[in-house]
Amino acid sequence: MRTVTGVVVLATVLFAGAQNQTAQTKYTVYEVRGDVKAPRPISTVVPAPPDSVNRHLKVKISFVVMPDGSVADVKLLNRSTPEFDKYAVDAVSKWKFEPATKDGAPVAARLETEMQSHK
């Protein structure tokens, strides 16, 4: 039996400043602190890993929760196998959140999570 554990959605933000706008994005990404409140998970479904995953694997993923609660800009911060990497990115990409807010208005915020598989 395979199980996936360790899916932790924390307001761990990668940026040291209060906000960041990258060349790849057209929105401001805020750090969760002060007047920026963390997004809250609505749906963080983690399906069973692929059959090819037959040992303990772990990846760390960074992603942006958009003002509409969808997930964008998913990046692997460390890699495992190509199959598990794809599985983890695909799972996180489908998650839904109540967005982060700044002064009561929805904003984008970057988070990190880890995903593990145990055989």
C-alpha positions as CSV (number, residue, x, y, z in Angstrom):
1,M,0.0,0.0,0.0
2,R,1.3,3.4,-0.9
3,T,0.5,6.6,1.1
4,V,1.4,10.2,0.6
5,T,2.1,12.1,3.7
6,G,3.7,15.3,4.7
7,V,1.6,17.7,2.5
8,V,2.1,20.8,4.5
9,V,0.7,24.1,3.3
10,L,2.3,26.8,5.3
11,A,2.7,30.5,4.7
12,T,6.4,30.0,4.0
13,V,7.3,32.8,1.8
14,L,10.5,32.9,-0.4
15,F,10.8,36.7,-0.6
16,A,12.5,38.8,2.0
17,G,10.8,42.0,1.0
18,A,7.1,42.9,1.4
19,Q,6.4,42.3,-2.3
20,N,8.0,41.1,-5.5
21,Q,7.2,41.4,-9.1
22,T,9.1,39.2,-11.5
23,A,9.7,39.6,-15.2
24,Q,7.7,36.4,-15.8
25,T,4.6,37.6,-14.0
26,K,2.3,40.5,-14.3
27,Y,1.1,40.6,-10.7
28,T,2.7,41.6,-7.4
29,V,3.5,38.7,-5.1
30,Y,3.3,39.6,-1.4
31,E,5.0,38.1,1.6
32,V,2.6,36.9,4.3
33,R,3.3,39.2,7.2
34,G,2.0,42.4,8.8
35,D,-1.1,43.5,6.9
36,V,-1.0,40.6,4.5
37,K,-3.0,37.6,5.8
38,A,-2.2,34.1,4.7
39,P,-4.3,32.2,2.1
40,R,-6.4,29.4,3.5
41,P,-6.7,26.0,1.8
42,I,-10.1,25.1,0.4
43,S,-9.1,22.0,-1.6
44,T,-5.7,20.4,-1.4
45,V,-6.4,16.9,-2.7
46,V,-3.4,14.7,-3.1
47,P,-4.2,11.6,-5.3
48,A,-2.4,8.3,-5.0
49,P,1.1,8.5,-6.5
50,P,1.9,6.7,-9.7
51,D,2.6,3.0,-9.6
52,S,6.2,3.7,-10.6
53,V,6.8,5.3,-7.2
54,N,8.0,2.4,-5.2
55,R,10.2,4.0,-2.5
56,H,10.3,7.0,-0.2
57,L,10.5,10.2,-2.1
58,K,10.2,13.9,-1.1
59,V,10.0,17.1,-3.0
60,K,9.7,20.7,-1.9
61,I,7.5,22.9,-4.1
62,S,7.0,26.7,-4.3
63,F,3.8,28.2,-5.7
64,V,1.8,31.4,-5.9
65,V,-1.8,31.5,-4.7
66,M,-3.5,34.0,-7.0
67,P,-6.1,36.6,-6.0
68,D,-8.8,34.3,-7.3
69,G,-7.6,31.4,-5.1
70,S,-6.1,29.4,-8.0
71,V,-2.4,28.2,-8.0
72,A,0.2,29.5,-10.5
73,D,4.0,29.6,-11.0
74,V,4.6,26.1,-9.5
75,K,8.3,25.4,-9.1
76,L,10.2,22.4,-7.8
77,L,12.8,23.6,-5.2
78,N,14.3,20.1,-5.1
79,R,13.7,17.1,-7.3
80,S,13.2,13.4,-6.9
81,T,12.3,11.2,-9.9
82,P,10.7,12.6,-13.1
83,E,7.5,10.7,-12.4
84,F,7.1,11.9,-8.8
85,D,8.1,15.5,-9.7
86,K,5.4,15.6,-12.3
87,Y,2.9,14.0,-10.0
88,A,3.6,16.6,-7.3
89,V,3.5,19.6,-9.6
90,D,0.2,18.4,-11.2
91,A,-1.4,17.8,-7.7
92,V,-0.4,21.3,-6.3
93,S,-1.5,23.0,-9.6
94,K,-5.1,21.8,-8.9
95,W,-5.3,23.1,-5.4
96,K,-7.8,25.9,-4.5
97,F,-7.5,28.5,-1.7
98,E,-9.2,31.4,-0.1
99,P,-6.7,34.0,-1.3
100,A,-4.3,36.0,0.8
101,T,-5.5,39.5,1.6
102,K,-3.9,42.9,2.1
103,D,-6.1,45.5,3.7
104,G,-9.1,43.2,3.0
105,A,-8.4,42.9,-0.7
106,P,-7.3,39.6,-2.4
107,V,-3.6,39.5,-3.4
108,A,-1.1,36.9,-4.7
109,A,1.2,35.3,-2.2
110,R,4.0,32.7,-2.6
111,L,3.9,29.6,-0.5
112,E,6.0,26.4,-0.1
113,T,5.0,22.9,0.7
114,E,6.6,19.4,0.9
115,M,5.1,16.3,-0.6
116,Q,6.3,12.8,0.4
117,S,5.6,9.3,-0.7
118,H,6.2,6.2,1.4
119,K,6.1,2.7,0.1
